[in-house]
């Protein structure tokens, strides 16, 4: 049996076991409750009586859970918006032939950061005893309490289309002709050229017949991604202020959190802006990206020692030159100000944003791009 098929079968059997457990316990519930927002997932079991609670049925894999932590947090954020942050969310999980509690080096608090409790599906407890033992996750409650965006702007579709009309993407940096005025676009073009040259020499040394997709290579090269951020940082430094190291509150530093790594800039006037770069992606995975970026926004606001006033997302235009207004609006509702890669301009929009008051920026944008 293939790995994926095996995983599906284990989860299917586990759902049946949980359903029977709830019925035998006299619990009233709704199964497979549909989500209401982009980035959220169906709820396996929404408990209605004797109290409100969500149960998520999960197949256990330590690597899988480390990879999915942001998805779980995004689900908690969505559920809190519907039912309130005090509603418990519990995972029932199983790994074939091995009780969860006996897995070496398994720590519920560390491996299931964003659940309130974890139940071993191979050994379901008395529901009513379990009910009395539930404690709300302190980390989750802190994020839900302090991470919400209380001030955000939604860009309409006409503004989005106009703002992204002259935006760049990675293909733009592969042209031979330089951009004018040694602007950000030209710096990124040179960076792309240098990174591809080094990578090409390394690959050709191993396989002279290899076919290289330059755009895909740039997306995957850590050296290019880091260099991209350095170009942005150097431009921001020209405005004074200072770049700060992103730090989380000492209280949560003991946890292995899936933290974002934004650029943090404190302006000469004390305004603090967090900036992230988002490369274009296959839009069939937009739900995954939305979950990750929603979680990033909430964690930056809630857990950071840096008091952040604004979050900025620099979004690459897709290769087919399309922008997704709905996806952008979802990020905006999470508190991101989403702006294009208009790096060929002398003053890209992200520079205007960090140099202006938020309200002034959006008032001007509404007039210019409407």
WOQUI-V510426 format. One record per residue. PHI is phi in whole degrees, -180 to 180 (* if undefined). PSI is psi in radians with two decimals (999 if undefined). NEAR is the number of other C-alpha atoms within 8 Angstrom. Layout:
BEGIN
phi:psi:near
PHI:PSI:NEAR
PHI:PSI:NEAR
END
This chain:
BEGIN
phi:psi:near
*:2.30:4
-65:2.69:5
-56:-0.85:6
-64:-0.75:6
-62:-0.74:8
-61:-0.77:9
-62:-0.77:9
-63:-0.72:8
-66:-0.72:8
-61:-0.79:12
-66:-0.69:12
-61:-0.80:8
-65:-0.63:8
-67:-0.68:12
-62:-0.72:9
-61:-0.75:8
-64:-0.73:9
-67:-0.73:10
-58:-0.81:8
-64:-0.67:8
-61:-0.76:9
-68:-0.73:11
-64:-0.80:9
-63:-0.47:7
-87:0.00:9
73:0.47:6
-90:2.40:11
-94:2.23:10
-150:2.85:9
-115:2.33:9
-104:2.50:8
55:0.89:9
-68:2.21:10
-72:2.60:7
-77:2.86:8
-117:-0.01:5
-143:2.65:6
-60:2.34:8
99:-0.23:12
-99:2.87:12
-122:2.78:7
-59:2.55:8
-91:2.22:13
-63:-0.92:11
-140:2.07:12
-101:1.91:14
-77:2.22:14
-99:-0.80:11
-136:2.46:8
-86:-0.11:7
-157:2.83:6
-78:2.22:10
-162:2.67:11
-114:2.40:13
-118:2.16:13
-107:2.23:11
-96:2.11:11
-131:2.41:9
-80:2.38:10
-89:2.30:9
-153:2.14:7
-60:-0.73:7
-66:-0.74:6
-59:-0.75:8
-70:-0.63:11
-63:-0.62:8
-75:-0.49:7
-102:0.15:8
-59:-0.74:12
-66:-0.59:12
-64:-0.71:11
-65:-0.75:10
-64:-0.73:11
-61:-0.65:14
-65:-0.70:12
-62:-0.70:10
-63:-0.78:9
-65:-0.75:10
-66:-0.67:10
-64:-0.62:12
-68:-0.46:8
-90:-0.72:6
-121:-0.01:7
95:2.65:8
-76:-0.19:10
-90:0.02:7
-77:2.16:10
-68:2.53:12
-126:2.11:12
-120:2.47:13
-102:2.31:12
-108:2.11:13
-136:2.83:14
-156:2.56:16
-127:2.19:11
-53:2.15:6
78:0.05:4
-142:1.84:8
-55:2.44:12
-57:-0.71:10
-66:-0.25:6
-103:0.06:7
-73:2.19:8
-56:2.40:4
63:0.38:4
-90:2.18:9
-126:1.98:6
-54:-0.79:9
-64:-0.59:6
-87:-0.61:8
-87:-0.43:10
-121:1.17:10
-58:-0.62:10
-113:0.31:11
-104:2.74:13
-84:-0.44:11
-162:2.83:11
-131:2.24:11
-111:2.38:10
-75:2.00:12
-65:-0.30:11
-82:-0.20:6
-145:1.17:7
-67:2.32:8
-83:3.11:6
-62:2.22:7
-58:-0.73:8
-74:-0.57:7
-69:-0.70:8
-62:-0.72:9
-56:-0.74:7
-71:-0.33:6
-95:-0.11:6
-68:2.30:9
-126:2.35:7
-67:2.42:9
-68:2.09:10
-62:-0.71:6
-63:-0.83:9
-61:-0.77:11
-62:-0.65:11
-66:-0.75:10
-66:-0.77:13
-68:-0.52:13
-78:-0.75:9
-108:-0.11:9
-95:-0.15:14
-69:2.46:11
-83:2.16:9
-102:-0.04:5
-147:1.89:5
-143:2.79:11
-119:2.37:8
-107:2.12:7
-87:2.32:8
-80:2.90:7
-62:-0.64:7
-66:-0.74:8
-63:-0.73:11
-61:-0.86:11
-60:-0.70:9
-71:-0.75:9
-64:-0.62:11
-92:0.03:12
-59:-0.73:6
-109:0.38:6
-74:2.72:12
-102:2.94:13
-141:-3.08:12
-62:-0.55:9
-62:-0.52:9
-63:-0.49:8
-88:0.03:12
-98:0.01:10
-77:2.69:8
-79:-0.62:4
-72:2.34:4
-73:2.77:7
-82:2.73:9
-74:2.78:7
65:0.28:6
51:0.75:8
-83:-2.97:12
-60:-0.72:11
-59:-0.72:11
-68:-0.68:14
-62:-0.71:10
-72:-0.56:11
-64:-0.77:13
-66:-0.69:9
-62:-0.75:11
-61:-0.79:12
-61:-0.81:9
-66:-0.78:8
-66:-0.71:12
-68:-0.65:11
-62:-0.80:8
-65:-0.75:8
-68:-0.65:8
-64:-0.74:9
-62:-0.69:8
-67:-0.75:8
-73:-0.72:10
-66:-0.49:10
-64:-0.45:7
-93:-0.67:6
-148:1.73:7
-67:-0.26:7
-97:0.08:5
-66:2.43:7
-98:2.25:4
-108:2.18:6
-95:1.81:6
-63:-0.70:8
-64:-0.85:8
-63:-0.65:7
-61:-0.77:10
-63:-0.67:13
-61:-0.54:9
-98:-0.25:6
-78:2.01:9
-59:-0.63:6
-63:-0.68:7
-70:-0.77:12
-61:-0.74:10
-68:-0.71:8
-63:-0.65:9
-58:-0.84:10
-64:-0.64:10
-66:-0.64:8
-62:-0.79:11
-62:-0.77:9
-60:-0.78:10
-64:-0.63:8
-68:-0.68:9
-67:-0.64:10
-58:-0.47:10
-65:-0.33:6
-91:0.11:7
84:-2.72:8
66:-2.70:10
-154:2.60:9
-87:2.39:10
-116:2.63:8
-75:2.36:6
-76:2.10:11
-128:2.53:7
-98:2.83:10
-56:2.42:9
-57:-0.52:6
-60:-0.53:5
-106:0.07:9
-67:-0.34:8
-74:-0.29:6
-88:2.54:6
-88:1.37:6
-84:2.56:5
-80:1.18:6
-76:2.49:6
-71:2.87:7
-129:1.22:6
-78:2.84:8
-80:2.25:14
-112:2.12:12
-124:2.24:12
-104:2.05:13
-71:2.88:11
-59:-0.32:8
-100:0.10:6
95:-0.11:6
-71:2.32:9
-112:2.20:13
-122:2.33:14
-105:2.25:12
-123:2.28:11
-125:2.69:10
-111:2.30:8
-120:2.04:8
-79:2.64:7
-61:2.68:10
-148:2.95:7
-69:2.11:6
-71:-0.11:5
-70:-0.25:5
-104:0.36:8
-63:-0.58:11
-62:-0.75:10
-62:-0.80:9
-65:-0.72:9
-59:-0.81:13
-58:-0.80:15
-63:-0.75:11
-78:-0.54:9
-63:-0.80:11
-62:-0.73:12
-57:-0.82:11
-61:-0.81:13
-67:-0.68:15
-69:-0.68:13
-60:-0.79:11
-70:-0.69:12
-85:-0.66:13
-106:-0.21:11
-76:2.46:13
-73:-0.46:8
-77:2.13:8
-74:1.88:7
-96:2.22:12
-91:-0.63:7
-143:2.56:10
-114:2.26:12
-121:2.27:13
-114:2.12:12
-95:1.89:13
-103:2.14:12
-70:2.43:13
-73:2.45:14
-67:2.82:10
-64:-0.46:8
-88:0.19:4
65:0.38:6
-102:2.56:7
-119:2.63:9
-108:1.81:6
-60:-0.72:10
-64:-0.77:6
-61:-0.78:9
-61:-0.75:9
-64:-0.63:10
-62:-0.77:10
-65:-0.68:14
-63:-0.67:13
-67:-0.36:11
-87:-0.03:12
107:-0.01:14
-81:2.43:13
-94:1.97:12
-98:2.16:11
-132:2.67:11
-80:2.95:13
-85:1.12:13
-89:0.92:11
-76:-0.15:12
-80:-0.23:12
-77:2.65:7
-64:-0.62:7
-131:1.52:7
-58:2.80:11
-62:-0.59:9
-66:-0.54:9
-68:-0.75:9
-61:-0.70:10
-64:-0.81:10
-73:-0.28:8
-97:-0.14:6
-118:2.82:8
-68:2.53:8
-53:-0.85:7
-63:-0.72:6
-64:-0.74:8
-60:-0.88:11
-69:-0.58:8
-64:-0.73:8
-70:-0.71:8
-61:-0.71:9
-62:-0.58:9
-79:-0.73:7
-77:-0.71:6
-103:0.03:9
-68:999:8
END
